[in-house]
């Protein structure tokens, strides 16, 4: 006998999104979450008395507008405000680049008139391609299936529709799209621009959450992935959720509960129950058994299939391949409480640049060295750091006159060599990260009142981000689109009947988007309506 219609493993933002859509359709849904709070990596926490911040995920742009509208997240408390400037890149020689409305063209022209002439064309091409690819975000990619039958016909139609969507691109944009999927961002940017800071502006997006050099093949796609976003109807803009990223998932949880979904925290899953090649429920870590005809996983695919599903229940070729699923972001995450705002040597004092994404990575060569150094030593001696100071936009996060900052730091080895543990080196590396910022903003280190440190090991233990991977699996060509998480299973259906994927390990991948949760829910509802239920 079933306890509900669907069990969702994990109350991260995609699990909550999926739960809300299923509950809106009338299904009885139960979400089970290992941690004591909903939200997964999109949570807000007080990490020092009076200081709150987004703990892991830290900025908004990729959250899909349809998900926001369908779940009526604004009615459930979500408010997103735009940065007053978009990105600020200081250089050691005192130059800087500050981008945003009315700023970018003139700022680039001061560095390189040649690059200013080329910027609009390059950014325009990226935006035009992103516009067309947005149509792919909220639909299942073509899934490769064997044999002939209804599924084969359906996927053939899906492939034709997908191909037709690309007709919106000109031939020149199709050529650029091929480059974006196969080339390195570094090579593309070197072909187009001459100034280091201009290249770094785009190059940073190519390595965010991507443990790779900007000269790695395929890094150009990661750059494109970060161009899909928008805030309040404005494309290509980044913003801040008032109250931190937890405000997004609290709104999602509110939407799901409003339609009858039940969310249980402190309810980790020990095992997925499989009977006659079908997922029929879960066993919680407490030993409690929950049964449902639909089981939906918001976990990293490698976690689901190597830890929760009995190995003898899976096809051998599937299990062997999922064991090679590539994880690892090279990410070291920090939150710091500040007694004062930083003052950067390249642009001293306060101003709109302190509301921007502050990128310490003044060249592609700098990013490349950071990756090479981490590969050799375990962490880079000159790391790439993005600093966000959300309290410049949201004074609810810190006491009056004080501030909080997010530091997203790369590159570090997800797993240290020679058997070393991140627990042994967390403070040493945290000191390095703060010292790096201090070189660009003297006095920053003295202003740090407290800090919260999340090594790759912490990100894995606390949030289930294997190897600290913020995307639930690298965004490489063999793990994208119809191959995410694997050829034959890109349609959000696992290899067992009744088992579905709704997390970032499914198409379209990582970031706080809600898209995998939305897409999985549509597939589940379609199967539920089908005469031959899966």
Buried (B, 14 or more C-beta within 10 A) or exposed (E): EBBBBBBBBBBBBBBBBBBBBBBBBEBBBBBBBBBEBBBBBBBBBEBBEBBBBBBBBBBBBBBBBEBBEBBBBEEBBBBBBBBBBBBBBBBEEEBBBBBBEEBBEEBBBEBBEBBBEBBEEBBEBBEBBBBBBBEBBBBBBBBBBEEEEEBBEBBEEBBEEBEEBBEEBEEEBBEBBEBBBEBBBBBBBBEBBEBBBBBBBBBBBBBBBBBBBBBBBBBBBBBBBBBBBBBEEEBBBBBBBBBBBBBBBBBBBBBBBBBBBBBBBEBBBEBBBBEEEBBBBBBBEEEEEBBBBBBBBBBBBBBBBBBBBEEEBBEEEBBEBBEEBBBBBBBBBBBBBBEEBBBBBBBEEEBBBBBBBBBBBBBBBBBBBBBEBBBEEBBBEBBBBBBBBBBBBBBEBBBEEBBBBBBBBBBBBBBBEEEEEBEEBBEEBBEBBBEBBBEBBBEBBEBBBBBBBBBBBBBBEBBBBBBBBBBBBBBBEEBBBBBBBBEBBBBBBBBBBBBBBBBBBBBBBBBBBBBBBBBBBBBBBEBBEEEEEB
